[in-house]
Structures are given as structure tokens and as C-alpha cells.
């Protein structure tokens, strides 16, 4: 399966889900902080592996960075409790709380830990870090936003996420920069409405789940392994469609939430932000297409490191998800009827 069924891992996985629910349903900042801490302490056993030094190193680095962000968060909420009774410092507190939450989710300019840690993880843990671990900080951010700061941060995310991925040869690092780029779009969506954020997040999670599952089955971690990816052309075409959808080209599902965000930004006359978002999307499409080019244009020996031979049930599972990705734009038009 996607990861080995293990009672300990399942226990920590359950706590990981529950801690997110604790944080987002808490009615005090202290309760939110406790949820974040439980989340951190449940994710570390999931990513650490005594047989793999890289994952142990990633677990330690993750612990240190998240602890720094948690200390900042706790320090700010305590300051807020002490000082806000006497005089108003709301702007400063919002910047401090937003910064610690942005560091928690691996947003630029606090993104330096994110690609380094992802490099040491398995594809399942990469998927969790790029999707589930972003829910809590995002929801908490929506409670107490500094809009001027977030406008700057979301532009920075899209620029760094697109430029950082250009020179990468590791697929995990490339996916992490893609995640930073998409984080900029998520911040824009949460500024518009929480419903739009949920639509964007669900579609993004759906697309990266297919891609991570695909790479896990083929046991692929680097671009040069794609040169030897001499298999069924249909599988290559499926990977091509999902990357293009993640990049946000029109006929596919990934374009739908980006289209709404750009529509709203232009309606509110944020022309410079819209221009940066569209421009950086083109750069991300460039490095997605480079992955496809590597797998389709080069032919070499047969692939020798399958973990699982793709049986009919796996193949049908991938085909079904890919059909949703392809036909998603047609279904999404029903929202406007």
C-alpha cells in the first residue's frame, strides 16, 4: 500500500488528524497552540525511520523549525494577553502571529526548511507535509489576518516557488517548490473567501495525491530516473495530464480555482498581483513540462525498480482519478448554472 500498515504509525496518524481538529475548533489562542504542538509531536514519529538517516535528519530539522515557530506563536499570544488591555498594538501582533503561522506552513520568506526536509521523506510523508500540514496554519491565519502583509507574502510565494523549481533535479524538491508556489494562490483564495480556499485546497490535494501515488508506485525520486522510464505510453500521458492540470492550463481541473482567483483580483483592480500570478504560473508550467519531456522523449532500458507491478486495480484507480482531473472543468461549469 501507500505506506506500511503499522499500529504505531496508525495511532500517530489518527492523532495528527485529531490535533488539526483541536486547533481549528478551539475558541482560544492557547488551545490553537496546544493543537499545533500535538500536531508536531504526532508527525515526527511518522517521518522518522531508524533505517534511513535522511528521514531521521529530516525529523530533527522539522522539529527544530516548528519549535521556533511555536515559541514565536506562544510568545505573541502571551504578549497580546498582557499588553492589549493597556494600549493598542493590533498591527504588530497580527504581523507576529501571521509570521509564525507562515513559518509553520513553509511559506516564503520562511521557506528554507521546506525543500530540505521534503528531500529526506517518503512520498506519503511528502504528501502529508504538502497538504494536511497546511490546514491548521491556514485556518488560524484566516482568524487574524494582516492583509497588507499577506499581499506581499503571496506575491513572494509565487515568485520564489516558480524560480526555485527551475534548477532542481530532485522530484521531491521540485514538488516542494511547486507547493510554495501554490501556497501563494491559497493565501489569495483565503483572502477572498474560506469557501474558495476549500475548493482550491481540495483540488490541489487531489492532484498532488495522484502525482505522489504515481511516483511511489514507480519508485522514482529524480528527473534522471525518468530517462529510463520506458513503459506504457498511456501512463506517461496520465502523468502529463496531471502535471498540466496542476500547472493550471484551461481545459483541466487545476485551472478552475485559479481562474476564479484571477477573476476576483482583476475585479478588485489588483492588476500587478494578477500579472505576477499569471507570469509565475508560466514558469511553473515550464518545469512541469520538462518532467514530461524527460519521460516521453528519452528511451533507454526497461525500468528495473518497480515496487509494485501495476495490476489492473491500480491501473483503473489511476485512470479513474485522471478522468476526474481531465473532465473536472466540464463538471465545474455546473456551479455557475
C-alpha positions as CSV (number, residue, x, y, z in Angstrom):
1,X,0.0,0.0,0.0
2,X,0.9,3.7,0.1
3,X,2.7,3.1,3.4
4,X,3.1,0.0,5.6
5,X,0.2,-0.6,7.9
6,X,1.7,-0.4,11.4
7,X,-0.3,0.0,14.6
8,X,2.1,2.7,16.0
9,X,2.0,4.7,12.7
10,X,-1.8,4.4,12.5
11,X,-2.0,5.7,16.1
12,X,0.1,8.8,15.3
13,X,-1.7,9.3,12.0
14,X,-5.0,9.4,14.0
15,X,-3.6,11.9,16.5
16,X,-2.3,14.0,13.5
17,X,-5.9,14.3,12.2
18,X,-7.3,15.0,15.7
19,X,-4.8,17.7,16.5
20,X,-5.8,19.7,13.4
21,X,-9.4,19.4,14.5
22,X,-8.5,20.6,18.0
23,X,-6.7,23.6,16.7
24,X,-9.3,24.8,14.2
25,X,-12.2,24.3,16.6
26,X,-10.5,25.9,19.6
27,X,-12.0,29.2,21.0
28,X,-8.7,30.5,22.4
29,X,-5.2,31.1,21.0
30,X,-3.8,28.9,23.7
31,X,-6.0,26.0,22.6
32,X,-4.8,26.6,19.0
33,X,-1.2,26.5,20.2
34,X,-1.8,23.2,22.0
35,X,-3.3,21.7,18.9
36,X,-0.3,22.8,16.9
37,X,2.1,21.2,19.4
38,X,0.2,17.9,19.4
39,X,0.3,18.0,15.5
40,X,4.1,18.5,15.6
41,X,4.7,15.7,18.1
42,X,2.5,13.2,16.1
43,X,4.1,14.0,12.7
44,X,7.7,13.4,13.9
45,X,7.2,9.6,14.6
46,X,5.6,9.3,11.2
47,X,8.6,10.7,9.3
48,X,11.4,9.3,11.4
49,X,12.8,6.0,10.4
50,X,15.7,4.3,12.2
51,X,16.8,2.5,9.0
52,X,17.1,5.8,7.0
53,X,19.5,8.5,8.2
54,X,17.9,11.1,5.8
55,X,14.5,10.7,7.3
56,X,15.9,10.9,10.9
57,X,17.8,14.1,9.9
58,X,14.6,15.5,8.3
59,X,12.6,14.7,11.5
60,X,15.1,16.6,13.6
61,X,15.2,19.6,11.3
62,X,11.4,19.6,11.2
63,X,11.2,19.5,15.0
64,X,13.6,22.5,15.3
65,X,12.0,24.8,12.8
66,X,8.4,24.0,14.0
67,X,9.6,24.6,17.6
68,X,10.9,28.0,16.7
69,X,7.6,28.9,15.0
70,X,5.6,27.6,18.0
71,X,7.7,29.6,20.5
72,X,7.1,32.7,18.4
73,X,3.4,32.0,18.3
74,X,3.2,31.4,22.1
75,X,5.3,34.5,22.9
76,X,3.0,36.6,20.7
77,X,-0.3,35.4,22.2
78,X,1.1,35.9,25.8
79,X,2.2,39.4,24.9
80,X,-1.2,40.0,23.4
81,X,-2.9,38.9,26.7
82,X,-0.6,41.1,28.8
83,X,-0.4,44.3,26.7
84,X,-3.7,44.6,24.8
85,X,-5.5,45.6,28.0
86,X,-3.5,48.8,28.3
87,X,-2.8,50.0,24.8
88,X,-3.5,49.1,21.2
89,X,-0.7,47.2,19.2
90,X,-3.0,45.2,17.0
91,X,-1.0,45.7,13.8
92,X,2.2,44.5,15.4
93,X,0.5,41.4,16.9
94,X,-1.1,40.5,13.6
95,X,2.3,40.6,11.9
96,X,3.9,38.4,14.6
97,X,1.2,35.8,14.7
98,X,1.0,35.7,10.8
99,X,4.7,35.3,10.6
100,X,4.8,32.4,13.0
101,X,1.9,30.7,11.1
102,X,3.6,31.3,7.8
103,X,6.8,29.7,9.1
104,X,4.7,26.7,10.3
105,X,3.3,26.1,6.8
106,X,6.7,26.7,5.0
107,X,5.7,29.9,3.3
108,X,8.2,32.3,1.8
109,X,10.3,34.1,3.1
110,X,10.4,31.3,5.9
111,X,10.5,28.5,3.3
112,X,14.2,27.5,3.6
113,X,13.4,24.4,5.8
114,X,10.7,23.1,3.5
115,X,12.6,21.7,0.4
116,X,15.4,20.4,2.6
117,X,13.1,18.4,4.9
118,X,11.0,17.1,2.0
119,X,14.2,15.7,0.4
120,X,14.5,13.2,3.2
121,X,10.9,12.0,3.3
122,X,9.0,9.2,1.6
123,X,6.3,10.1,-1.0
124,X,3.4,9.6,1.6
125,X,5.1,11.9,4.1
126,X,5.8,14.4,1.3
127,X,2.1,14.3,0.5
128,X,1.1,14.9,4.2
129,X,3.5,17.8,4.6
130,X,2.4,19.4,1.3
131,X,-1.4,19.1,2.1
132,X,-2.7,18.2,5.6
133,X,0.0,20.1,7.5
134,X,-1.1,23.3,5.8
135,X,-4.7,23.2,7.0
136,X,-4.2,24.3,10.6
137,X,-1.9,27.3,10.0
138,X,-4.1,28.4,7.1
139,X,-7.4,28.3,9.1
140,X,-5.7,30.1,12.1
141,X,-4.3,32.7,9.6
142,X,-7.9,33.4,8.4
143,X,-8.9,34.3,12.0
144,X,-6.4,37.2,12.4
145,X,-5.0,38.5,9.1
146,X,-2.8,41.4,8.3
147,X,-3.9,41.9,4.7
148,X,-1.0,44.2,3.6
149,X,1.5,41.7,4.8
150,X,-0.3,38.8,3.1
151,X,-0.5,40.6,-0.3
152,X,3.3,40.9,-0.2
153,X,3.8,37.3,1.1
154,X,1.5,35.8,-1.6
155,X,3.5,37.5,-4.4
156,X,6.8,36.4,-2.8
157,X,5.5,32.8,-2.6
158,X,4.6,32.6,-6.3
159,X,7.9,34.2,-7.4
160,X,10.1,32.0,-5.1
161,X,8.1,28.9,-5.8
162,X,8.4,29.3,-9.6
163,X,12.1,30.4,-9.8
164,X,13.3,27.9,-7.1
165,X,12.0,24.9,-9.1
166,X,13.8,25.7,-12.3
167,X,17.2,24.3,-11.5
168,X,16.1,21.2,-9.4
169,X,16.8,17.7,-10.4
170,X,15.1,16.1,-7.4
171,X,11.4,15.5,-7.9
172,X,10.7,15.9,-4.2
173,X,12.4,19.3,-4.1
174,X,10.6,20.3,-7.3
175,X,7.2,19.3,-5.8
176,X,8.1,21.3,-2.7
177,X,8.8,24.5,-4.7
178,X,5.5,23.8,-6.6
179,X,3.8,23.6,-3.2
180,X,5.3,27.0,-2.2
181,X,4.0,28.5,-5.5
182,X,0.5,27.1,-4.8
183,X,0.7,28.5,-1.3
184,X,0.7,31.9,-2.8
185,X,-2.6,31.1,-4.6
186,X,-4.0,29.6,-1.4
187,X,-3.3,32.8,0.5
188,X,-5.0,34.8,-2.2
189,X,-8.0,32.4,-2.0
190,X,-8.3,32.7,1.8
191,X,-8.3,36.5,1.5
192,X,-11.3,36.2,-0.9
193,X,-13.3,33.6,1.0
194,X,-12.9,30.4,3.0
195,X,-15.2,28.5,0.6
196,X,-12.8,29.3,-2.3
197,X,-9.9,28.3,-0.1
198,X,-11.6,24.9,0.5
199,X,-12.2,24.4,-3.2
200,X,-8.6,25.3,-4.1
201,X,-7.2,23.2,-1.3
202,X,-9.3,20.1,-2.2
203,X,-8.4,20.3,-5.9
204,X,-4.7,20.9,-5.1
205,X,-4.6,17.9,-2.6
206,X,-6.4,15.7,-5.2
207,X,-3.8,16.5,-7.9
208,X,-0.7,16.1,-5.7
209,X,-2.2,12.8,-4.3
210,X,-2.3,11.3,-7.8
211,X,1.3,12.6,-8.6
212,X,2.8,11.3,-5.3
213,X,1.0,8.0,-5.6
214,X,2.3,7.7,-9.2
215,X,5.9,8.4,-8.2
216,X,5.6,6.0,-5.2
217,X,4.4,3.1,-7.4
218,X,7.2,3.7,-9.9
219,X,9.8,4.3,-7.1
220,X,11.0,7.5,-8.8
221,X,12.8,10.3,-6.9
222,X,15.0,12.1,-9.5
223,X,14.5,13.6,-13.0
224,X,17.3,11.4,-14.5
225,X,15.3,8.3,-13.5
226,X,12.6,9.5,-15.9
227,X,15.1,9.0,-18.8
228,X,14.8,5.2,-18.1
229,X,11.0,5.4,-17.7
230,X,10.4,3.2,-20.7
231,X,6.8,2.0,-20.0
232,X,3.3,2.1,-21.2
233,X,2.7,5.3,-23.1
234,X,-0.7,5.7,-21.5
235,X,0.9,6.0,-18.1
236,X,3.2,8.7,-19.4
237,X,0.2,10.5,-20.8
238,X,-1.6,10.3,-17.5
239,X,1.4,11.9,-15.7
240,X,1.5,14.6,-18.4
241,X,-2.2,15.4,-17.9
242,X,-1.9,15.7,-14.1
243,X,1.2,17.9,-14.2
244,X,-0.5,20.2,-16.7
245,X,-3.6,20.3,-14.6
246,X,-1.5,21.2,-11.5
247,X,0.1,24.0,-13.6
248,X,-3.4,25.4,-14.3
249,X,-3.9,25.1,-18.1
250,X,-7.5,25.8,-19.1
251,X,-9.3,22.5,-20.0
252,X,-8.2,20.8,-16.8
253,X,-9.5,20.8,-13.2
254,X,-6.5,22.7,-11.8
255,X,-7.4,25.8,-13.9
256,X,-10.8,26.2,-12.3
257,X,-9.8,27.7,-8.8
258,X,-7.0,29.7,-10.4
259,X,-9.5,31.2,-12.9
260,X,-11.8,32.3,-10.0
261,X,-8.9,33.9,-8.1
262,X,-7.6,35.8,-11.1
263,X,-11.2,36.9,-11.9
264,X,-11.6,38.3,-8.4
265,X,-8.2,40.0,-8.4
266,X,-8.9,41.7,-11.7
267,X,-12.4,42.7,-10.5
268,X,-10.8,44.3,-7.4
269,X,-8.2,46.0,-9.7
270,X,-5.2,44.2,-8.3
271,X,-3.6,44.2,-11.8
272,X,0.1,43.8,-10.6
273,X,-0.7,40.8,-8.4
274,X,-2.7,39.2,-11.2
275,X,0.2,39.8,-13.7
276,X,2.7,38.2,-11.2
277,X,0.4,35.2,-10.6
278,X,0.0,34.5,-14.3
279,X,3.6,35.1,-15.1
280,X,4.9,32.7,-12.4
281,X,2.3,30.1,-13.5
282,X,4.0,30.0,-16.9
283,X,7.4,29.4,-15.2
284,X,6.0,26.5,-13.1
285,X,4.5,25.1,-16.3
286,X,8.0,25.2,-17.8
287,X,9.4,22.8,-15.2
288,X,6.4,20.6,-15.2
289,X,6.7,20.2,-19.0
290,X,10.4,19.4,-18.5
291,X,9.5,16.4,-16.4
292,X,7.1,15.2,-19.2
293,X,9.7,15.9,-21.9
294,X,12.2,13.7,-19.9
295,X,9.9,10.8,-19.8
296,X,8.4,10.9,-23.3
297,X,11.3,12.0,-25.5
298,X,14.0,9.8,-24.0
299,X,14.0,6.0,-24.3
300,X,16.5,3.7,-22.6
301,X,16.5,0.3,-20.9
302,X,13.4,-1.2,-19.1
303,X,12.7,0.1,-15.7
304,X,14.1,-2.4,-13.1
305,X,12.9,-1.0,-9.7
306,X,9.2,-1.4,-9.6
307,X,7.9,-1.8,-6.0
308,X,4.6,-3.0,-7.3
309,X,3.7,-4.2,-10.7
310,X,0.8,-2.1,-11.8
311,X,-2.1,-4.5,-11.7
312,X,-5.5,-3.8,-13.2
313,X,-7.0,-2.5,-10.0
314,X,-4.1,0.1,-9.6
315,X,-4.3,1.0,-13.2
316,X,-8.1,1.5,-13.1
317,X,-7.7,3.5,-9.9
318,X,-5.2,5.9,-11.6
319,X,-7.4,6.1,-14.8
320,X,-10.5,7.0,-12.7
321,X,-8.7,9.8,-10.9
322,X,-7.2,11.0,-14.1
323,X,-10.6,11.1,-15.7
324,X,-11.8,13.4,-12.9
325,X,-8.8,15.6,-13.4
326,X,-9.5,15.8,-17.2
327,X,-13.2,16.2,-17.0
328,X,-13.2,18.4,-13.9
329,X,-13.6,21.7,-15.8
330,X,-16.8,20.4,-17.5
331,X,-18.3,19.4,-14.1
332,X,-17.2,22.7,-12.5
333,X,-19.3,24.7,-15.0
334,X,-22.4,23.4,-13.3
335,X,-21.5,25.7,-10.3
336,X,-22.5,28.7,-12.5
337,X,-25.8,27.4,-13.8
